[in-house]
């Protein structure tokens, strides 16, 4: 029946399906992590991560904003970990409009993702590559000349390749990583300030982020 709906309804319908699949993936990975902690002996070690984030969208006048995150990892071997993560990332950017006022865009992203990390060494210093994918819960607030003219929330599917460096200190790991987030299905926004729909703005579809944090339950070095 969705084939007979207009474009906006079809897009929302597809986004809801994608979001539900992403949330199921997130829940499934968390369940795998819990079960693995009881199932593996030599490997299957479970780690818990906490980190701070600095991030900004790839839009004009974007500001670098802070965020926080937490995650669960299951180390399937000395060099591979899968898991689930949740983050909160603030977003802020300004876009000058033809109406003569500065349009201020503020909001947040809450990615709920499955994660994969592949460590290239097993010593004290461990460079790694990885990826995350899942549901990105987005809140958008738009102010024009100091007054809020628009607010919305939606959910999109997103993914992020990443590159990082971890330091093994006993059973604790310190890490720093950079990622580039792709938010799929993102459309420009619009709002009315009078009788016509005369204000438009870009919504971020790409976002870079730097995470620095700690992993408790990190595999010990083999050296």
Buried (B, 14 or more C-beta within 10 A) or exposed (E): EEEEEEEEEEEBBEBEEBBEEBBEBBEEBBEBBEEBBEEBEEEBBBBBBEBEBBBBBBBEEBEEBEBBBBBBBBBBBBBBBBBBBBBBBBBBBBBEBEEEBBBBBBBBBBBBBBBBBEBEBBEEEBEBBBBBBBBBBBBBBBBBEEEEBBEEEBBBBBBBBBEBBBBBEEEBBBBBBBBBBBBEBBEEBEBEBEEEEEBEBBBBBBBBBBBEBBBEBBBBBEE
